[in-house]
Amino acid sequence: MPGPRSRSLHPLLFERSYWRNRLQVLRLARPSLLLIPRPELSTGTLEVDEFRIRTHDGIRLFGLRARSRLGTLEGPARIRIVGPCDAPAIDPRSIQPGETEFVLQFPAGRRLEDRVLDLLRMCQVAAQKEERLVEQVRFVSAADDRDEFLIASQLLTNETPLPELEGGSALPDARRA
């Protein structure tokens, strides 16, 4: 999860009863993942796929997944977000042996609560697909104080609201060759 906070959010953004209700919606929406190999972006040390996931409210999000081909797959999985005007891109120098990075692009105008739920869904996908524990999924950003990172981190560490993230439901995987 992100490091120390450089600022704090309003306490109502962490209201447990509000998030409990929203997380119920996330639990009811079945996760789905589509991986499309991107050999033109892959290298000898990285395997790159384009991914598409469906959110709790039916929106389809997309991005890139880069998996290190070096070492064992025991390193952390990372989630990085890019803005709606930025194209998802992989920085091969930032991926260490055994790590996987998901670069997720949010659509313009997405509400904060939906971005938090999308980030939690992405955490679920990363943990299940990469066979990691939720604690091994890291949020990275140029600005570590992104509101959705702060809220999602708080929900994951303090409240443990997502028992299904540890692998309760199998994640359907469709992969185009």
C-alpha positions in Angstrom: 0.0 0.0 0.0 1.2 3.6 -0.4 3.6 5.1 2.1 3.0 7.8 4.6 0.3 10.4 3.7 1.3 13.9 2.8 -2.2 15.1 3.5 -5.4 13.7 5.0 -8.9 13.3 3.7 -12.1 14.2 5.3 -13.1 11.5 7.9 -16.5 11.0 6.3 -14.7 9.5 3.3 -13.8 6.6 5.5 -17.2 6.1 7.0 -17.5 2.3 7.5 -21.3 2.0 7.0 -21.1 3.9 3.7 -18.3 1.7 2.4 -19.9 -1.5 3.8 -22.9 -0.8 1.5 -20.8 0.0 -1.5 -18.6 -3.1 -1.0 -21.7 -5.2 -1.0 -22.3 -4.0 -4.6 -18.7 -4.9 -5.4 -19.2 -8.4 -4.0 -22.4 -9.0 -6.0 -20.8 -8.0 -9.3 -18.9 -11.0 -10.8 -15.3 -10.2 -11.7 -14.2 -10.8 -15.3 -10.9 -10.5 -17.0 -9.8 -10.6 -20.6 -6.1 -10.8 -21.4 -4.9 -10.0 -24.9 -1.2 -10.7 -25.6 0.7 -7.7 -26.9 3.9 -9.2 -28.4 4.9 -5.9 -29.9 5.2 -4.5 -26.4 6.8 -7.6 -24.9 10.6 -8.0 -24.5 12.9 -10.8 -23.6 12.5 -9.9 -19.9 8.8 -8.8 -19.9 5.6 -10.4 -21.0 3.0 -7.7 -21.8 -0.8 -8.2 -22.1 -3.6 -5.8 -22.6 -6.3 -6.4 -20.0 -10.0 -5.5 -19.8 -12.0 -5.8 -16.7 -15.7 -5.2 -16.0 -16.4 -2.9 -13.0 -19.2 -3.3 -10.4 -21.4 -0.9 -12.5 -20.7 -2.6 -15.9 -18.1 -0.1 -17.2 -15.2 -1.8 -19.0 -11.8 -0.6 -17.9 -8.6 -1.4 -19.7 -4.9 -1.2 -19.3 -1.6 -3.1 -19.6 -0.1 -5.9 -17.5 3.6 -6.5 -17.6 5.0 -9.6 -16.0 8.7 -10.1 -15.4 10.0 -13.3 -17.1 13.0 -13.3 -14.8 13.1 -14.8 -11.3 10.3 -16.5 -9.5 6.8 -14.9 -9.5 7.0 -14.1 -5.8 7.5 -10.4 -6.0 4.7 -8.0 -5.4 2.1 -7.1 -7.9 1.7 -3.3 -8.5 -1.2 -1.2 -9.7 -0.5 2.1 -11.3 -3.1 4.5 -12.6 -2.9 6.8 -15.6 -5.2 9.6 -16.3 -7.9 9.6 -19.0 -5.8 11.5 -21.4 -2.6 9.5 -20.9 -2.0 6.2 -22.8 -1.2 3.2 -20.5 2.5 2.5 -21.0 5.0 0.1 -19.4 8.3 1.3 -18.0 10.5 -1.8 -18.2 13.2 -0.3 -15.9 10.7 -0.1 -13.0 9.8 -3.8 -13.0 12.1 -5.9 -11.0 12.5 -9.7 -11.4 9.4 -11.6 -10.2 7.2 -8.5 -10.2 4.0 -7.8 -12.2 2.6 -4.3 -12.9 -0.9 -3.4 -13.9 -1.3 0.0 -15.5 -5.0 1.0 -15.3 -6.7 3.9 -17.1 -9.8 5.4 -15.5 -12.3 7.1 -17.9 -12.8 10.8 -17.6 -15.4 12.0 -15.1 -15.4 8.8 -13.0 -16.7 9.5 -9.5 -14.3 9.0 -6.5 -16.4 6.2 -5.0 -16.4 4.3 -8.3 -12.6 4.8 -8.7 -12.1 3.3 -5.2 -14.3 0.3 -6.0 -12.5 0.0 -9.4 -9.2 0.0 -7.6 -10.4 -2.7 -5.1 -11.6 -4.8 -8.1 -8.2 -4.3 -9.7 -6.6 -5.4 -6.5 -8.8 -8.5 -6.5 -7.8 -9.3 -10.1 -4.1 -8.8 -9.4 -4.2 -10.9 -6.3 -6.1 -13.8 -8.0 -4.5 -13.7 -11.4 -0.9 -13.4 -10.0 -1.6 -15.8 -7.2 -0.6 -13.3 -4.6 -2.1 -12.3 -1.3 -3.9 -8.9 -1.2 -1.0 -7.7 1.1 1.4 -8.3 -1.8 -0.5 -5.9 -4.1 1.0 -2.3 -4.0 -0.5 0.9 -5.3 2.1 3.1 -7.0 1.7 6.6 -8.4 3.8 9.7 -9.2 1.6 11.3 -6.5 1.2 8.8 -3.6 -1.6 10.9 -2.2 -4.2 10.0 -4.8 -7.6 10.0 -3.0 -8.6 6.6 -4.3 -5.3 5.1 -3.2 -5.7 6.5 0.3 -9.2 5.3 0.7 -8.6 1.8 -0.8 -5.5 1.4 1.4 -7.4 2.4 4.5 -10.2 0.0 3.6 -7.8 -2.9 3.0 -5.7 -2.4 6.1 -8.1 -1.3 8.8 -11.4 -2.8 8.0 -10.5 -5.9 6.1 -13.8 -5.6 4.1 -12.8 -7.9 1.3 -12.5 -11.5 2.3 -13.3 -12.6 -1.2 -10.1 -11.0 -2.4 -8.1 -13.9 -0.9 -9.5 -16.2 -3.6 -13.1 -16.9 -2.5 -14.6 -16.8 -6.0 -12.7 -18.0 -9.1 -11.9 -15.3 -11.6 -13.0 -16.2 -15.1 -10.1 -15.8 -17.5 -10.6 -15.4 -21.2 -7.4 -15.1 -23.1 -7.1 -14.5 -26.8 -4.1 -16.0 -28.5 
